[in-house]
Amino acid sequence: MSKQKQKAKKQYLCQICGRHIDSKAALMHVKAEEYLIRLIKNNHPDWDVNSNACNKCVDYYRKLVKEAEI
């Protein structure tokens, strides 16, 4: 496989959600996660990013990010 093809297939592990993402989507993924955190913080200013959140709440905010098509 050529170096160019290997580079295109390179993946990263997201430090926020733990998913493997393609290098081409890495920046978009990070920006979406940052937006998700800002949404949660806007509605719950006392929430700490290092604190836990239940899956139902995180899924709700991920759905909002997806619907916003950022």
Secondary structure as GFF3:
##gff-version 3
##sequence-region A 1 70
A	DSSP	alpha_helix	3	8	.	.	.	ID=ss1
A	DSSP	beta_strand	11	13	.	.	.	ID=ss2
A	DSSP	beta_strand	20	22	.	.	.	ID=ss3
A	DSSP	three_ten_helix	23	25	.	.	.	ID=ss4
A	DSSP	alpha_helix	26	43	.	.	.	ID=ss5
A	DSSP	alpha_helix	55	68	.	.	.	ID=ss6
###
